[in-house]
Amino acid sequence: MKKALALTTGTLAAFALPLVSLAAVNNLSDVGSFIINTINNVLVPVLFAVAFIVFLWGAFNVFILGANNEEVKTSGKNLMLWGLIGFFVMVSVWGLVNILTGTVSFGNNTGPSATPSSGVNIGG
């Protein structure tokens, strides 16, 4: 067991090494952008997949395994409910993260694209 754990840990470290070297940080905005991108592109899809699998397993328990057993149906309904609650929480948090991204504008170091003007020429 220890040998398998050491082999797995070493393999994971070898795959994660390029991620560490590519995570060069120049300023605080880059750190925020890296964290937000990691959450949006890695963590959220994995959590959605887990919630979807929990929901499907609950549906499988209710309609297939628990066709004649009320106890299995009840546990399947609970799994389906927790899967839906997980979806709701993740969509809410994902929305808040995207609002934060849009408000603070991580990764946008260029500033405004143009100077606003009123369209009125005075004295001219």
C-alpha positions, 0 to 999 in steps of 0.5 A: 500500500505504501509503495502504491501511495508513493508511486501515486504521489510521485506521479501527481507531483510530476504532472503538477510541476509544470503548473507550478512553473507556469504560475509566475506571479508578477502582481496581485492582479495575476494572483487573483486572476489565477485563482479565479481561473482555477475555480472557474475552469477546474473546480466548478466543472468537477463539482458539477460532475460530482453533483450530477453523479450524486443526482443520477445515483439517487435517481437510479436508487429510486427508479431501478433499485428501489422499485419494491423497497421503500427504504431504498427509495427514501435514500435515493430521494435524499440523494437526489435532493442533495444533488439538487441542493449542490447544483443550487449552491454551486450555481450561486457561488459561481455567479458570485465569483463571476460578479466579483470577477466583473467588478474587480476586473482581475487580469484587466491591467490595460485600464479603460479602452477610450476616454469618454466624451460628452459629444458637446463642443464648447468654444470651438 
